[in-house]
Amino acid sequence: MRKGICLCIILLSFNSLTAQSAKIDTEKLLEYYETQRYADAAKYLQSIYPGDTEDIKALSQIAYCNMMAGKLPEAEKNYLKINTIQPNSLPTLFSLANINSRRGNAANAKTYLQQIIQLDSLNFNAYKQLATYADTPETKLSCLKKANSINATDPDVAYDLSLTYSGLKQYQPAYDVLKTAIASDPENFTLQQALLPVANQLAKYPEVIEIGEKLLKNHADVNVMNDMGQAYFYVKDYQKCAGIYKMLEDMGVQNEGTLYFMALSYRELKDYNNAAIYAQKTIDEAISDHTTLYYAALAGIYEAKNQYNDAVTAYKRGLTFGTSNIIYYRLGLLYDLNLKQPKNAATYYQMYLKNHPDQEKEKDQIAYAKGRITVLK
């Protein structure tokens, strides 16, 4: 249907062009369009019209063909010429915005969209596209709100606007926007899924469960299951909460949050064995393999600031997440050179040596630690 409409528009343009020049082979052009040979169509039109033509319809056809063929510089050149001859044409400005967007020139694309809004303050598509170039969440929110006020049922704008509201922790307007869009399209599962985390934030737990159960019949999405698990917990259906999160664990997509809710659910169910198991799993999931390095980096910063006691605390906190040669060695140096506590220094040098440092890569540190132990004792 859409293709038929486009061809009708093209035919009307051809008829107009033909009225001005009998040289155009309309059937040939139609064949180029129908077979999507836009580059050939552009070449053909350029062979008919001189390079300095100011025929708006001809320039529009050539520009369109070049744009569809991916020849964006040529398309832009023609659209700019049209804009000079006939300024403030919305279709031309949209085409220029589109070309600049595709070429990665966000500043130019934004400028053309702003020109459109100055000409037509209620142009939905301009506000919708301008939101993608917003520098801040607040600016994006402003553009999307304007677009949504013009067309509250557009699903893409409703979805983006709700996410922007949520990012700013404005959950009630995010919920209202989605509900309005869903009312006009009750089978839009994407909007319904976007509603779940917002509804959870507003404590609308029965609604989350009702929508979630319907969505799971269509597709077992892990995000839906995660949102439903939280809702089950807060309505005190601990068995279902633990059950749905156990499904996520079996799928290998558990996280710190899901494991934590499982631990709490088992505790409420007085299944203390599983509660303990999942409490430990939560702790393990929360700990990164690099946590000790993070604490070592923090302690190094404290050392640089001569905050030696804070550095000791940070180093020792890092050791609660696992052994670390770096931390043992650095604690030895800290106690030895800065805090002047030889006993503690010797202890950490020994712990460093017992933790099997790399004999080749750390030979200088190993030699130094052994030498200092001898001196300190």
Secondary structure, 3 states (H helix, E strand, C coil): CHHHHHHHHHHHHHHHHHHHCCCCCHHHHHHHHHCCCHHHHHHHHHHHCCCCCCCHHHHHHHHHHHHHCCCHHHHHHHHHHHHHHCCCCHHHHHHHHHHHHHCCCHHHHHHHHHHHHHHCCCCHHHHHHHHHHCCCHHHHHHHHHHHHHHCCCCHHHHHHHHHHHHHCCCHHHHHHHHHHHHHHCCCCHHHHHHHHHHHHHCCCHHHHHHHHHHHHHHCCCHHHHHHHHHHHHHCCCHHHHHHHHHHHHHCCCCCHHHHHHHHHHHHHCCCHHHHHHHHHHHHHHHCCCCHHHHHHHHHHHHHHCCCHHHHHHHHHHHHCCCCCHHHHHHHHHHHHHHCCCHHHHHHHHHHHHHCCCCCCCCHHHHHHHHHHHHHHC
